[in-house]
Amino acid sequence: MRLASSVALAFVLASAVVRAQAESDPLPSATVPSTEPSPPGVALDQLLTLPEDRTYAVDRKGGLTRGEWRTRYGEVRADLEKERGALRATQDKLDDAGGAQWSVNPIPGAESDPSKSPVDFQLRTELRRHREEIERLERKLRQLDIEANLAGVPEEWRR
């Protein structure tokens, strides 16, 4: 019985100490119920939707963005420069072979067009192919310009 009374006394003293500390040092507000209303909960569907007051539109002209127009123009211009370089290289090879100075004419005394009767048939064929490809790419660039003009694409998007 003495043991029970001493435990009860220890419990009462401990309670008194805890109450005294609570009165002098209040508990953090997280454990004390607040009188302010708590914010309303947010549903998961609301977290997964974009805010309605913002716009996320991409500026498009003719169905394409600025980068897509630049890519299209860049590809055509790069191909055109590549073909022009190949044409110059083939022309230099032909000049080195003497094809620009000499031509073969099957009929003696007849006028001959040096671009149509080559000494080096393969190089002349390459020249013709490069010229045709350059013409095709220039047409493609003109068509792209027409398409861009109709779509109202600014000049800065074409560079």
Secondary structure, DSSP 8 states (H G I E B T S, - for coil): -HHHHHHHHHHHHHHHHHHHHHHHS---TTTS--SS-------HHHHTS--TTS-----EETTEEHHHHHHHHHHHHHHHHHHHHHHHHHHHHHHHHTTTT----SSTTS---TTTS-SSHHHHHHHHHHHHHHHHHHHHHHHHHHHHHHHT--GGGG-
